[in-house]
Amino acid sequence: MKLFIHRLAEVLAITLMLTLLITSVGAVFSTSLTVLAAVKRLVLYVGLPSLGVLLAVMAATVSSLGVGHIGRRFAELRSRFKWIAGVALLVMLPLAGLLYYKSEMRQFDAVFAGLEGLELVVWMLELMLLLLNLRVGLSLLGHLRRRSIWA
């Protein structure tokens, strides 16, 4: 059951990240400033709290699933979770708050554009780290085999 909950939380987190990333990119390229402000509100008040809950569930289930695993790949998985949580808490949350504040004040200037670009890069970094964890988890379960590039 823990494995099912972990898999479900990971798939939901990846789907949520992709949705928020695509929505943010779409809002940046839209011509409506109201849409951009609404997306910033959505990211701050719905997206990041939901992502936080999913990451907490994933961290709790990976810790309970990993009892007895001391291998290099499992240690890599656990250390990557620390990076994912740290970036989400220390970078994404303040950045989303600042972007929401600037969008509500209608301050769409060069600083906003730079912060928006940084936010998109951080979203892609988080998504990449989650996908790497998915790959390691699947290889730990035996669903992925290491293949030689020459085979």
N, C-alpha and C positions, 0 to 999 in steps of 0.2 A: 504494500500500500504506500509506503514511503517513497518507493521508486516511482510509482505512478504520480504521486503528488509533486515530486521533484520534476519529473518530465513535463507535466502539465504547467507548472509554474515557469519553467524555462521556455517552453513554446509560447506561452502567453507573454512573457517578458520580451522575447524576440519580436513577436508580432506587434506588441505595443510600441517598442522602439522604432520598428519600421514604419508604423502608422504615424507616429509623431514626427519622424524625420521627413517622410513624404509630405505630410501636412505643412510642416515648417517651410520646406522648400517651395511648395505650392503657394503658400502665403507670401513668401518673399517675392516671387515672380508675379503675384497678382497686382493689379493696379489699385486695389481698394485698401486704404489704411484701416478701415473698420474690420476687414477680414484679418489683417495682420494682428490687430489688437485682440481680436477674439481668439485667434490661435495662441497668442502668448498667454492669455487667461486660461485657456484649455490646458496648455502645457504645465503651467504653474499649479493650478488647482485640481486637475484631474490626472494628468499624465505622470508627473513625478511622484505624487503620493501612491498611486497604483503601482508604479515601478518599484517604489520603496518596499511596499508590502510583498511584491513578488520576489524581490531580491532577498528579503528577510526569510521568506519561506524556503527559497533555494539554499541559502546559507545554513539554515537549520537542518534541512533534510540531507544536504551533502555531508554535514558533520556527523549525523547519525548513521548515514549509509557507509561512511568511511571508517567506522570503527574497525580496527584490525588491518587496515591498508596502510602500509608504510612506504610504498613504492614511489619512485621519482615522479611518475605521471600524476599520482594522486596529490603529492606535495605541490606540483605545478598547478593543479586545479584549485587547491585551497589558497595558494598565494595569489592566483589571479582573481579569486573572489574578493580578496582584500583590496585589490586595485579597483575592481568594479565598484565596490561599495564606497571607497574613498573618493573616487572621481565623481560619483553620483552625489555624494553628500557635500564635498568641499568645492566642487567646480560647477556642476550642473544646477544645483539648487540656487546658489547665489546669483548665477548668471541668468537663470529663468526669472528670478525675482527682479533683477535689475532691468531686464528686457521688458517685463510686464509693466514696471513702473514707467519706463520711458515711453512705452506705447500708449499707456493711459494718459500721460501728459502730452502726447502727440509730439514728442521730440524725436523725429525721424531724421537724424543727422549722421555724420560720418562715424561718430562713436557708436551709434546704434547699429550701423551697417557692420562695423568691425566686430562688435559683440555678437551680432547675428551669425557672422561667418565663423567665429570661434565656437559658438553653440553648435553649429552644424558639424564642425570638425569633431567636437567632443561627442556628439551623438554617434557619429560614424566610428569613433574609437571604442565607445562602449559596446556598440553592436559587434564590432570585430572581436572584442574580448569575450563577449557572450558566445559568439559562434565558435571561437577557439575552445572554450569550455565545453560546448556541446560536442565538438569533435573528440576531445580527450575523454569525456564521459562515455561516448559511444565506443571508443576503443577499449576503455576499461571493462565495459560489459561484453566485449567480444564481437560487437556488431561491425566494427571496422578492423580490417587487417592492414598491417604495414606492408606496403608493396614497394618493390624496387622500381626505380624509374627505368631500368633496363629490361624488366620482365615483360 
